Structures are given as structure tokens and as C-alpha cells.
Amino acid sequence: MSKLTYSEETDKKNIQKLRTLLLELPPYCKDFFRGIEPNTQSRTRIAYAYDLNVFFTFLMNSNPSAQKFGDIKDIPLEFLDNLQPIDIEEYMEYLKYRDEDGKEIFNKEQGILRKISSLRSFYNYFYRTSRIDNNPTQRILMPKLHEKPIIRLDIDEVASMIDQVESGEQLSAMQKRFHDKTKIRDVAIITLLLGTGIRVSECVGLNITDVDFINDGIRVHRKGGKESTVYFGDEVESALKEYIEQRKHILAADGSEEALFLSLQNKRVSVRSIENLVKKYARIVTPLKKITPHKLRSTYGTSLYRETGDIYLVAEVLGHNDVNTTRKHYAALEDQRKRSVRNAVKLRED
């Protein structure tokens, strides 16, 4: 039996987790998750399961007609068929603030939109398969999102961040002790993220054999299970080569033998670890900006678009399935480019 890749292993764990979450939901929810399985990632389905649990909990706590069922699992599909738009609007109001087991939970526009979108997908499935006649989620106004400025590192901040990872000068005494052990690895990770724009999950999933120094590329597993080659420049090559030379002398823990980046426990590094790594150095370089691995991805995309002016190339390199996703993120830069060529076409000779 062949060994599972990191991506396949992650999917396996997510599928097992989803099955556990489904035990708390009505039986017909299983049909919905089977129906959307071909077109969604396992991580997305888990998010849907959490969102649906919030909705059914709301019904049990706030809808007198639902309380007669006694348990979430006993709420029949027919009950959902009889809900009206006002019920969904009450749910949206509930999502703004709720108390869950003594814990206060606030949802802003984005969080409310995601949960309503999950519920809409749920209703759409049963409406499309003719198991309900009513779809109240289609008759409500979705929350309006206010566009936020995209946060990214400036050019000088990029250089400063790599310098800080290399030197560790402004770290605390305790952080410096760890820095001495992980500096070469950390430089490789940060340089790779800034120099290729790959997702943090793609970085975590890299194996040693995914690095190709002949063609200066890495093989990554994109969303939806697609494999893609992302090419890197000389600075990334140098950082990776230095780390891989060190990696040859590390005995990896069982199950992590093929992993490129290892933790101090010699296991495959986690997404959380890389997130904490980025935040640690970002606080030093630019304390007013909330920088995450995704912001490093945006930083790379911005630089690539400035250099090439090719939105389709940027979309391809970043692994966006829809170029409109890319265009939305770099609309301001696109507008700058359009303004810069305003005098390119001459109507009359000077």
C-alpha cells in the first residue's frame, strides 16, 4: 500500500472529523455533504458542518416550534421547508452576538456572510433535489461587505523581515535560544513564502522530493487536489539549498521522513507554527500591520503584478481558479496602471 501524501493524509483526518460532526446533526445532513463532496474541499465541508450546527442550535434556542423536537437531530426536513425569510433574518441578527456555553461570540460582516452562505448552499441542495418546495434563503438580502484595504508588506519591509529572521537581533533572550536552532529553516520558510506566494498549507505539505533545483521549481498540491509547479528565483534557491543541506543531517520522526520542513520535535511543521513564525517577525518589522502568511502571499502577488502587468500570469502563479479573484485583490494596482498610460495614445502630433 502506497504512503499517503500530506494532502491525502489531511483529507483523511478531515473526513473522519466530519463524520464525528455529523453525529450531532439531523440524518438528512449526510445527504447534503455527499452531494457537495465532488465540488468542495474537505476543510470547506467541516466549516459547513460547524455553521449548520450553529443554525440548528439557534432554532432549538430561539424558535418555539423547534423546541418541541427536544434534540437537534430530531428536527425534520419538513420543518426547514416551512421556515420563512423572517426566520433567516432573525438568525442573521442572532449571529451578530451570541453566548455559547458561557463564551461570548461576535460575528462581523464576513463571519455572518459565510454562515448565511453555508445555509444557502444547504437549502439550495435540497431545493434542487426536489426534497423541499421552499427556499427562504433566496428571499433575503445578504449582508453587505465593506471592502477593506489589502494589507501587504512594502518593499523595504520585505527586506527588513528577511534581515530580522537572519539576525534575530530584536528577539527576546528566550526567542534567541530557539532562533539559534531554527534560523536556517526559518529563513528558508520566510524567503520561500515571500518569493513564490504559495499558501501556508502548500508550504507545510512540501516534501524534500518536491524541490527541483535543476529547473528551480517546487511541486505544490493546490486546492482541489491539483498539482502545480511553482518556480523560484536565486534568493529562494540559496535559502532552500542551505536548509536542505542541514535537513540531511536531521533524523525525522516516524511519519515525517519525507517532509521538507521539520519542527523542533522533528515532525512535519504545522500551519500554526508557520503562522506564529510570521507573526513573530512581522511584529518587529511593522507592528501596526497585522501580517499573516496570507499577507506574504499578497505581497508576492503585488510585486509580481507590478513587474509583469499580467493579471492572468499572477492568477496562474498564485493558483487562483478564477482571474476575477485575482483582479479583485489587485484592482488598485490595475487602476494605477491604467492611469499611467493615459497619454500613451496621441490624437494629434505635437
C-alpha positions in Angstrom: 0.0 0.0 0.0 1.5 3.3 -1.1 2.1 6.0 1.5 -0.5 8.9 1.6 0.8 12.4 0.7 0.4 15.2 3.2 -2.6 16.4 1.3 -4.3 13.0 1.3 -3.5 12.5 5.0 -5.1 15.8 5.8 -8.2 14.9 3.8 -8.4 11.6 5.6 -8.3 13.3 9.0 -10.9 15.9 7.8 -13.2 13.2 6.6 -13.0 11.4 9.9 -13.7 14.7 11.8 -16.7 15.5 9.5 -18.2 12.1 10.3 -17.9 12.9 14.0 -19.6 16.3 13.5 -22.4 14.7 11.5 -23.4 12.6 14.5 -24.7 15.9 16.1 -26.8 16.9 13.1 -30.1 15.6 11.6 -29.6 12.4 9.4 -30.5 14.2 6.2 -27.4 16.4 6.5 -25.3 13.4 5.4 -27.1 13.6 2.0 -26.1 17.2 1.7 -22.4 16.5 2.4 -22.4 13.6 0.0 -24.0 15.8 -2.7 -21.4 18.6 -2.4 -18.4 16.3 -1.9 -17.2 16.3 -5.6 -17.0 20.1 -5.7 -15.7 21.1 -2.3 -12.6 20.5 -0.2 -12.8 18.5 3.0 -11.8 21.6 5.0 -14.8 23.5 3.5 -17.2 20.7 4.4 -16.0 20.8 8.0 -16.7 24.6 8.1 -20.2 23.9 6.7 -20.8 21.4 9.4 -19.9 23.9 12.1 -22.0 26.5 10.5 -25.0 24.2 10.3 -24.6 23.2 13.9 -24.9 27.0 14.8 -28.1 27.3 12.8 -29.8 24.2 14.3 -28.7 25.4 17.8 -30.3 28.7 17.1 -33.6 27.0 16.1 -33.6 25.0 19.3 -32.9 28.0 21.4 -35.0 30.7 19.7 -37.8 29.0 17.7 -40.6 27.8 20.0 -41.9 25.4 17.2 -38.4 23.7 17.0 -38.1 23.2 20.8 -40.8 20.5 20.8 -38.4 18.2 19.0 -36.1 18.0 22.0 -32.9 17.5 20.1 -31.2 19.0 17.1 -31.0 15.5 15.4 -34.8 15.2 15.6 -35.6 18.4 13.6 -37.2 17.1 10.4 -36.5 18.4 6.9 -40.2 19.4 6.6 -39.7 21.9 9.4 -37.0 23.6 7.5 -39.3 23.6 4.4 -41.8 25.7 6.4 -39.4 28.4 7.6 -39.9 31.9 6.2 -37.4 34.7 5.3 -38.1 36.4 8.6 -36.7 33.3 10.4 -33.5 33.6 8.4 -33.3 37.3 9.2 -33.7 36.5 12.9 -30.8 34.1 12.5 -28.7 36.8 11.0 -29.4 39.0 13.9 -28.6 36.2 16.3 -25.2 35.7 14.6 -24.1 39.2 15.4 -23.7 38.2 19.1 -24.4 35.0 20.9 -23.5 33.4 24.2 -22.3 29.8 23.7 -21.6 27.8 26.8 -20.7 31.0 28.7 -18.4 32.2 25.9 -19.3 35.4 24.1 -19.1 35.1 20.3 -19.3 38.1 18.0 -19.5 37.8 14.2 -18.7 40.7 11.9 -20.0 41.1 8.3 -17.6 38.5 6.9 -18.5 35.9 9.5 -22.2 36.4 9.1 -22.0 36.2 5.3 -20.1 32.9 5.5 -22.6 31.3 7.8 -25.6 32.5 5.7 -23.8 31.3 2.5 -23.3 27.9 4.1 -27.1 27.8 5.0 -28.0 28.9 1.4 -25.9 26.1 0.0 -27.7 23.7 2.3 -31.1 24.9 1.2 -30.1 25.0 -2.4 -29.1 21.3 -2.4 -32.5 20.1 -1.0 -34.4 22.6 -3.2 -32.5 21.4 -6.3 -33.1 17.7 -5.5 -36.9 18.5 -5.0 -36.9 17.5 -1.4 -38.2 20.9 -0.3 -40.5 23.3 -2.0 -39.5 26.5 -0.2 -36.1 28.2 -0.1 -36.3 31.2 2.3 -32.5 31.9 2.0 -33.0 33.1 -1.6 -35.5 35.7 -0.5 -33.3 37.6 2.0 -30.8 40.4 1.5 -27.2 39.1 2.1 -25.0 41.1 4.4 -23.2 43.9 2.6 -19.4 43.7 2.9 -17.4 46.9 3.2 -14.2 46.5 1.3 -11.1 46.6 3.5 -7.7 47.8 2.2 -5.4 44.8 1.4 -2.6 44.7 3.9 0.8 43.7 2.5 4.5 44.4 3.2 6.2 47.3 1.5 9.4 46.6 -0.4 11.7 47.9 2.4 9.6 45.8 4.9 10.2 42.7 2.9 14.0 43.2 3.1 13.8 44.1 6.7 11.8 41.0 7.6 14.3 38.6 6.0 17.1 40.5 7.7 15.4 40.1 11.1 14.9 36.4 10.5 18.6 36.0 9.7 19.9 38.1 12.6 17.4 37.6 15.3 18.7 40.9 16.8 15.4 42.1 18.3 14.2 38.8 19.7 13.9 38.2 23.4 16.6 36.1 25.2 14.3 33.0 25.2 13.4 33.5 21.5 17.1 33.8 20.6 17.8 30.4 22.0 15.2 28.9 19.7 16.4 31.1 16.9 19.9 29.6 17.0 18.4 26.2 16.3 15.8 27.2 13.7 17.4 30.2 11.9 18.3 28.4 8.7 14.9 26.7 8.5 13.1 29.9 9.3 15.0 31.9 6.6 14.1 29.2 4.1 10.4 29.3 5.0 10.0 33.1 5.0 12.0 33.5 1.8 10.0 30.8 0.1 6.7 32.4 1.1 7.8 35.8 0.0 9.5 34.6 -3.1 6.8 32.3 -4.5 3.4 33.4 -3.0 2.5 29.8 -2.1 -0.2 29.2 0.5 0.9 28.2 4.1 -0.8 24.8 3.7 1.2 24.2 0.4 4.4 25.1 2.3 3.6 22.7 5.1 2.8 19.9 2.6 6.1 20.1 0.8 8.3 17.0 0.7 12.1 17.0 0.0 11.4 15.4 -3.3 9.1 18.3 -4.3 12.1 20.6 -4.7 13.7 20.6 -8.1 16.9 22.6 -8.3 17.6 21.7 -11.9 14.5 23.7 -13.0 14.3 25.9 -9.9 10.7 24.8 -9.1 8.7 23.2 -6.3 5.8 20.9 -6.8 2.8 22.0 -4.7 -0.6 20.5 -4.1 -3.2 23.2 -4.9 -6.8 23.4 -3.7 -8.9 20.7 -5.1 -6.0 18.3 -5.3 -4.3 19.7 -8.4 -0.6 19.5 -8.6 1.3 22.5 -9.9 4.9 23.6 -10.3 5.9 27.0 -8.9 9.2 28.4 -9.9 11.5 30.3 -7.6 14.4 32.8 -8.0 18.0 32.8 -6.9 17.4 34.1 -3.4 14.9 31.3 -2.7 17.2 28.8 -4.2 20.1 29.8 -2.0 17.9 29.7 1.2 16.5 26.3 0.3 19.9 24.8 -0.6 21.3 25.9 2.8 18.4 24.5 4.7 18.2 21.2 2.7 21.9 20.6 3.5 21.1 21.0 7.2 18.0 18.8 6.7 20.1 15.9 5.5 21.5 15.5 9.0 18.2 15.6 10.9 16.6 12.3 11.7 12.9 12.9 11.2 10.2 11.4 13.4 8.1 8.5 12.2 5.7 9.6 9.5 7.7 12.8 8.7 10.6 11.2 6.9 9.7 12.9 3.6 8.7 16.3 5.0 10.8 19.2 3.9 10.3 21.5 6.9 10.5 20.0 10.3 9.6 21.3 13.8 12.0 21.1 16.8 10.3 17.8 17.5 11.5 16.6 14.1 7.9 16.3 12.9 6.4 17.9 9.8 6.0 21.6 10.7 2.4 22.7 11.3 0.3 25.5 9.8 0.0 27.1 13.2 3.8 27.1 13.7 4.4 29.0 10.4 1.7 31.4 11.3 3.4 32.1 14.6 6.7 32.4 12.9 5.5 35.0 10.5 3.7 37.0 13.3 6.8 37.0 15.5 9.0 38.7 12.9 6.2 40.9 11.5 5.6 42.5 14.9 9.2 43.6 14.9 9.3 44.9 11.3 5.8 46.5 11.1 3.9 46.4 14.5 0.9 48.4 13.1 0.2 45.9 10.3 -1.4 42.5 11.1 0.8 40.3 8.9 -0.1 36.6 8.3 1.3 34.1 5.8 -1.6 35.1 3.5 -0.4 38.7 3.6 3.0 37.5 2.5 1.2 35.8 -0.4 -0.5 39.2 -1.2 2.9 40.9 -1.0 4.3 38.5 -3.6 1.3 38.9 -5.9 1.6 42.6 -5.7 5.3 42.6 -6.6 4.7 40.1 -9.5 1.9 42.2 -10.9 3.9 45.4 -10.7 6.8 43.7 -12.6 4.7 42.0 -15.2 1.4 43.8 -15.5 -0.1 40.4 -16.4 -3.1 39.7 -14.2 -3.6 36.3 -15.9 0.0 35.3 -15.1 -0.4 36.4 -11.5 -3.6 34.3 -11.3 -1.9 31.3 -12.7 1.1 31.6 -10.4 -1.0 32.1 -7.3 -3.3 29.2 -8.2 -6.5 31.2 -8.5 -9.1 29.3 -10.4 -10.9 32.5 -11.4 -8.9 35.5 -12.6 -11.7 37.7 -11.1 -10.5 36.7 -7.7 -7.0 38.0 -8.6 -8.4 41.1 -10.2 -10.4 42.0 -7.0 -7.2 41.8 -4.9 -5.1 43.9 -7.2 -7.8 46.3 -8.5 -6.0 49.3 -7.1 -2.8 48.4 -8.9 -4.7 47.8 -12.1 -6.2 51.3 -11.8 -2.7 52.8 -11.3 -1.5 51.0 -14.5 -4.5 52.3 -16.5 -3.8 55.9 -15.3 -0.1 55.6 -16.1 -0.9 55.0 -19.8 -3.5 57.8 -20.1 -1.2 59.7 -22.6 0.0 56.6 -24.5 -2.3 57.2 -27.4 -1.7 60.5 -29.3 -4.7 62.1 -31.1 -2.6 64.7 -32.8 1.1 65.1 -33.4 2.8 67.6 -31.1 
